[in-house]
């Protein structure tokens, strides 16, 4: 008799597993094809208008900017070295405020757009002062 009871529960277990799989995967298939395109940030500032070169190529900076900033922080704070030499041999001051923010002057237009899209909250502004938005 106990064996027959197990046979009757098999359908409930399979139905429960199916419902579980549908509920867990629902957000993925519901939003399929609805992703917004990645934002294309704009450079605004005197240095950008003058055509000043970034510390590395645009493609490299998109992928590695946070690692560069982390490396700069470690080098400046721990080793007291303030000069960065890029892959072309050009020298830059390792400074978020004095190098990066010369071209990336509007935090909301440049930083926040991509960081919000990627759902990340960088801690740059825990120590650095937000750039003032020009109205």
PyMOL commands that set and color helices and strands:
alter all, ss='L'
color gray80, all
select helices_A, chain A and resi 2-30+46-49+58-79+96-103+108-118+124-127
alter helices_A, ss='H'
color red, helices_A
select strands_A, chain A and resi 83-85+91-93
alter strands_A, ss='S'
color yellow, strands_A
deselect
rebuild
show_as cartoon
